[in-house]
């Protein structure tokens, strides 16, 4: 299940409460443009209108080899869901602070699918906490104690000195006058 398009802003700016898989109604040139990976959904959102779900603000570039029948890049697109899922989405989206947003477009059995999520907006401090958590997981835990900036500079300085000394020794013994002695 390789993503065609993804929405990194969604996971950064929202707590994802629930996800749904939805089909999407597309024209031929839209599918061809998506096969080329031309589009973006970072500003996209979905709405439930008249017992149907529509995707707004999703930009799918015009197909380069299209003709007069080419699609509109920012057209409103219908999402295909079961009635029970639509009712559930309507109830979740009606809660203040919740939003319907696409996480990704992907291929499934030759059809384009949308990973649709119900998200609750994060406050600024929530985003900072997530960044701290991610950074702490990313740092290697090889040392039992943290290196201060002074220790790091001293270590680098010693490495440079050792490297320079090795280089000097190597040059000294590679001179022609020393070759006869060896």
C-alpha positions as CSV (number, residue, x, y, z in Angstrom):
1,X,0.0,0.0,0.0
2,X,2.3,2.8,-1.3
3,X,1.1,6.3,-0.7
4,X,0.4,8.4,-3.8
5,X,0.1,11.6,-1.7
6,X,0.4,12.1,2.0
7,X,-0.6,14.9,4.4
8,X,2.2,15.4,7.0
9,X,0.4,18.5,8.5
10,X,-2.5,16.3,9.6
11,X,-0.5,14.2,12.1
12,X,1.5,17.3,13.3
13,X,-1.4,19.6,13.9
14,X,-4.2,17.2,15.0
15,X,-4.7,14.3,17.4
16,X,-6.1,11.5,15.2
17,X,-9.2,10.1,16.8
18,X,-10.3,7.6,14.2
19,X,-9.5,6.7,10.6
20,X,-11.7,5.6,7.7
21,X,-11.0,4.2,4.2
22,X,-13.0,5.9,1.5
23,X,-13.2,5.6,-2.3
24,X,-13.1,8.8,-4.3
25,X,-14.9,9.8,-7.5
26,X,-12.2,10.8,-10.1
27,X,-12.1,11.6,-13.8
28,X,-9.6,9.9,-16.1
29,X,-7.2,12.7,-16.3
30,X,-7.2,13.0,-12.5
31,X,-6.2,9.4,-12.1
32,X,-3.4,9.8,-14.7
33,X,-2.1,12.9,-12.8
34,X,-2.1,10.9,-9.6
35,X,-0.2,8.1,-11.2
36,X,2.5,10.7,-12.0
37,X,2.3,11.9,-8.3
38,X,1.1,15.3,-9.2
39,X,-1.0,16.8,-6.4
40,X,-1.1,17.9,-2.8
41,X,-3.5,17.5,0.0
42,X,-1.9,19.4,2.9
43,X,-4.7,22.0,2.9
44,X,-7.5,19.6,2.1
45,X,-10.5,18.9,4.4
46,X,-13.8,16.9,4.1
47,X,-17.4,17.9,4.9
48,X,-20.6,15.9,5.3
49,X,-23.3,17.6,3.2
50,X,-26.7,16.1,2.5
51,X,-25.7,12.6,3.7
52,X,-22.7,12.6,1.4
53,X,-19.0,13.3,2.1
54,X,-17.1,15.7,-0.1
55,X,-13.4,16.5,-0.2
56,X,-12.5,20.2,-0.5
57,X,-9.3,22.0,-1.4
58,X,-7.4,18.9,-2.6
59,X,-5.2,20.0,-5.5
60,X,-4.6,17.5,-8.3
61,X,-2.5,19.0,-11.0
62,X,-3.9,19.1,-14.6
63,X,-2.7,16.2,-16.6
64,X,0.2,17.4,-18.9
65,X,-1.1,15.5,-21.9
66,X,-4.8,16.2,-21.4
67,X,-7.0,18.0,-23.8
68,X,-10.0,20.3,-23.4
69,X,-11.7,17.6,-21.2
70,X,-9.0,18.1,-18.6
71,X,-10.2,18.4,-14.9
72,X,-10.3,21.4,-12.6
73,X,-7.3,21.2,-10.2
74,X,-9.2,22.3,-7.0
75,X,-12.6,20.8,-7.8
76,X,-14.8,19.4,-5.0
77,X,-14.6,15.6,-5.1
78,X,-17.1,13.1,-3.7
79,X,-15.9,10.4,-1.3
80,X,-17.5,7.0,-1.3
81,X,-18.5,5.6,2.1
82,X,-21.2,3.3,3.5
83,X,-24.3,5.1,5.1
84,X,-23.4,3.9,8.6
85,X,-19.8,5.4,8.2
86,X,-21.3,8.7,6.9
87,X,-23.6,8.9,9.9
88,X,-20.7,8.1,12.2
89,X,-18.5,10.8,10.5
90,X,-21.4,13.3,10.8
91,X,-21.6,12.7,14.5
92,X,-17.9,12.9,15.1
93,X,-17.5,16.0,12.9
94,X,-20.4,17.8,14.7
95,X,-18.3,18.0,17.9
96,X,-16.7,21.3,18.3
97,X,-12.9,21.2,17.6
98,X,-13.1,18.1,15.4
99,X,-12.2,18.1,11.7
100,X,-12.3,15.6,8.8
101,X,-9.0,15.5,6.9
102,X,-7.3,13.2,4.5
103,X,-4.1,11.5,5.7
104,X,-3.2,10.0,2.3
105,X,-4.2,8.9,-1.1
106,X,-3.1,5.3,-2.0
107,X,-3.7,2.5,-4.5
108,X,-5.8,-0.5,-3.5
109,X,-6.7,-3.1,-6.1
110,X,-6.1,-0.6,-8.9
111,X,-8.4,2.0,-7.3
112,X,-7.5,5.3,-5.6
113,X,-8.5,5.3,-1.9
114,X,-8.4,8.0,0.7
115,X,-7.4,7.5,4.3
116,X,-9.8,9.9,6.0
117,X,-9.3,10.8,9.6
118,X,-11.2,12.6,12.4
119,X,-8.8,14.8,14.2
120,X,-8.9,17.2,17.1
121,X,-6.7,20.3,16.8
122,X,-3.5,20.4,18.9
123,X,-2.5,23.3,21.0
124,X,1.0,24.8,20.6
125,X,2.4,23.1,23.7
126,X,1.1,19.7,22.5
127,X,3.1,20.1,19.3
128,X,6.2,21.0,21.3
129,X,5.8,17.9,23.5
130,X,5.5,15.7,20.4
131,X,8.7,17.2,19.0
132,X,10.6,16.6,22.3
133,X,9.4,13.0,22.4
134,X,10.5,12.4,18.8
135,X,13.9,14.0,19.3
136,X,14.6,12.0,22.5
137,X,13.7,8.8,20.6
138,X,16.0,9.8,17.7
139,X,19.1,10.4,19.9
140,X,21.3,7.4,20.4
141,X,21.6,6.2,24.0
142,X,25.2,5.0,23.9
143,X,26.7,7.2,26.6
144,X,25.6,6.8,30.3
145,X,26.2,10.5,30.7
146,X,25.5,13.4,28.4
147,X,28.5,15.2,26.7
148,X,28.7,18.9,27.5
149,X,29.6,21.2,24.8
150,X,33.1,21.8,26.3
151,X,33.8,18.0,26.4
152,X,32.7,17.7,22.8
153,X,35.0,20.6,21.6
154,X,37.9,19.1,23.6
155,X,37.3,15.7,22.0
156,X,37.2,17.2,18.5
157,X,40.4,19.2,19.2
158,X,42.3,16.1,20.3
159,X,41.1,14.2,17.3
160,X,42.4,17.0,15.0
161,X,45.8,17.0,16.8
162,X,46.1,13.2,16.6
163,X,45.2,13.3,12.9
164,X,47.7,16.0,12.2
165,X,50.5,14.2,14.0
166,X,49.8,11.0,12.1
167,X,49.8,12.9,8.8
168,X,53.1,14.6,9.8
169,X,54.7,11.2,10.6
170,X,53.5,9.7,7.3
171,X,55.0,12.6,5.3
172,X,58.2,12.5,7.2
173,X,59.0,8.9,6.4
174,X,57.9,9.1,2.8
175,X,60.6,11.6,1.9
176,X,63.3,10.4,-0.6
177,X,66.2,10.8,1.8
178,X,64.6,8.2,4.2
179,X,64.0,5.7,1.5
180,X,67.7,4.7,1.2
181,X,67.9,4.0,5.0
182,X,65.0,1.6,5.0
